Amino acid sequence: MEELRSSRLRLRGWRPDDVDFLFDLYSRWEVQRHIGLVPRVMTDRAEAQERLDRLAAHPQPDPLGVWAVAREDDGRLLGVLLLKSIPASGTGTPAQPSGDVEIGWHFHPDAWGHGYATEAAALVLGRALEAGLPRVVAVTHPENTASQAVCRRIGMVHQGRTDRYYDATCELFTATRD
């Protein structure tokens, strides 16, 4: 997975010592409340280790990826930025791909309000479209107005509500290659 950089951020692959950050991030209700059909927080560091192991064992084909987002100046981790195949609703377990590619982000509350999610998402979205993806989608929980604002700031267009992904009703945003 290619490392990506902006003036303030470095998006990089996952390292073994990132497990504590992942546990801290996903053990917070304010982060998890809008993620998944039945949101829940991580309660055990072993869950974070399993997630880290999955990220390391299943790299995505270029331009897809799940990056650790760190500050460029001091390397402090801020969040997760993903560009991956999104599963279709109604396909069971394991869920089958919809044919669409999703962009998404999960940031630590300490990083909220500084424009990091917008900066990282714009970097990945631009790279995805330049690499030839014809369309990228973002789905948010209907109450997740902060992520919806990020979608708009990076140029995604609100398409209304959909139930096409994750067996859930979500707000759908799209970006297409010009």
C-alpha positions in Angstrom: 0.0 0.0 0.0 1.4 3.3 -1.1 2.1 5.9 1.6 0.3 9.2 1.0 1.3 12.7 2.2 -0.2 16.1 2.5 1.4 19.2 4.2 0.1 18.1 7.6 -0.6 14.3 7.3 1.0 11.0 6.5 -1.3 8.1 5.5 0.7 4.9 6.0 0.3 1.2 6.5 -0.3 -0.4 9.9 2.4 -1.3 12.3 2.4 -3.8 15.2 2.7 -1.0 17.7 -0.5 0.7 16.4 -2.7 -1.8 18.4 -3.0 0.5 21.4 -4.2 3.4 19.3 -6.8 1.1 17.6 -8.1 0.0 20.9 -8.3 3.5 22.3 -10.1 4.7 19.1 -12.7 1.9 18.9 -13.3 1.6 22.6 -14.9 5.1 22.6 -18.7 5.3 22.2 -18.4 8.8 20.6 -16.4 7.1 17.7 -18.5 3.9 17.5 -22.0 5.3 17.9 -22.5 5.7 14.1 -20.6 2.6 12.9 -22.3 -0.6 12.1 -25.9 -1.9 12.2 -25.6 -2.4 16.0 -22.9 -0.1 17.2 -20.7 -1.4 20.0 -17.3 -0.4 21.5 -14.3 -2.6 21.7 -14.0 -4.0 25.3 -10.8 -6.0 25.0 -7.4 -5.1 23.5 -7.4 -8.5 21.8 -10.2 -7.2 19.5 -7.9 -4.4 18.4 -5.1 -6.9 17.8 -7.4 -9.0 15.6 -8.4 -6.0 13.6 -4.7 -5.0 13.2 -3.8 -8.5 12.1 -6.6 -8.5 9.5 -5.4 -5.2 8.1 -1.9 -6.5 7.8 -2.9 -9.9 6.4 -5.4 -8.6 3.8 -3.9 -5.6 1.9 -6.2 -4.0 -0.6 -5.3 -3.8 -4.3 -4.1 -0.4 -5.5 -5.7 2.2 -5.2 -7.7 0.7 -2.4 -6.4 0.6 1.2 -7.0 1.1 4.9 -4.5 3.7 6.1 -3.3 4.8 9.5 -3.5 8.6 9.5 -0.7 10.3 11.4 0.5 13.9 11.8 3.4 14.6 9.5 5.3 16.6 12.1 5.4 14.2 15.1 3.9 11.0 13.8 1.0 11.0 16.3 -1.9 8.8 15.1 -5.1 10.6 14.4 -7.4 8.1 12.8 -8.2 5.6 10.0 -9.0 6.3 6.4 -10.4 3.6 4.2 -11.1 3.1 0.5 -12.5 -0.4 0.0 -15.2 -2.4 -1.7 -18.5 -1.9 0.0 -20.8 -4.9 0.7 -24.3 -5.0 -0.8 -27.4 -5.3 1.4 -29.2 -8.6 1.5 -26.3 -10.8 0.5 -25.9 -12.6 3.9 -22.7 -13.5 5.7 -20.2 -13.1 4.4 -21.6 -10.1 2.6 -21.0 -9.9 -1.1 -19.4 -6.9 -2.8 -21.8 -4.4 -4.4 -19.4 -3.4 -7.1 -19.0 0.1 -5.6 -16.0 1.5 -3.7 -16.5 3.2 -0.4 -14.4 6.0 1.2 -14.7 6.3 5.0 -12.9 7.6 8.1 -12.8 7.1 11.8 -10.9 9.7 13.8 -10.0 10.0 17.5 -12.1 12.7 19.3 -8.8 14.5 20.1 -8.4 15.0 16.3 -11.9 16.3 15.6 -12.4 19.9 14.5 -8.9 20.4 13.0 -9.8 19.5 9.4 -7.8 16.2 9.4 -10.6 14.0 8.2 -11.3 16.4 5.3 -7.6 16.6 4.4 -7.0 12.9 4.5 -10.3 12.0 2.7 -9.6 14.6 -0.1 -6.2 13.1 -0.6 -7.5 9.6 -0.9 -10.5 10.5 -3.0 -8.4 12.5 -5.4 -6.0 9.6 -5.8 -8.8 7.1 -6.3 -10.4 9.2 -9.1 -7.0 9.8 -10.7 -6.3 6.1 -10.7 -9.4 5.6 -12.8 -12.1 4.6 -10.4 -15.3 5.9 -12.1 -17.2 6.4 -8.9 -16.6 6.4 -5.1 -19.4 6.3 -2.5 -19.6 7.3 1.1 -22.4 6.2 3.4 -23.1 7.7 6.8 -25.5 7.1 9.6 -28.4 9.6 9.1 -27.5 11.4 12.3 -23.8 11.6 11.5 -23.8 15.2 10.4 -20.1 15.7 11.0 -19.2 13.0 8.4 -21.8 14.3 6.0 -20.1 17.7 6.3 -16.7 16.1 5.4 -18.4 14.5 2.4 -19.6 17.8 1.1 -16.2 19.5 1.8 -14.4 17.0 -0.3 -16.8 17.5 -3.2 -19.1 14.5 -2.8 -22.8 15.0 -3.8 -25.6 13.9 -1.5 -27.9 11.4 -3.2 -30.4 11.0 -0.4 -31.0 7.9 1.7 -30.3 4.3 0.5 -30.5 0.8 1.9 -28.2 -0.7 -0.8 -25.3 -1.2 1.6 -24.6 -2.9 4.9 -28.3 -3.9 5.4 -28.8 -0.4 6.9 -30.5 2.9 5.9 -27.7 5.4 5.2 -27.2 8.8 3.7 -25.4 8.3 0.3 -22.8 10.6 -1.1 -21.0 10.0 -4.4 -18.0 11.4 -6.4 -17.4 10.6 -10.0 -14.5 11.0 -12.3 -14.8 13.9 -14.7 
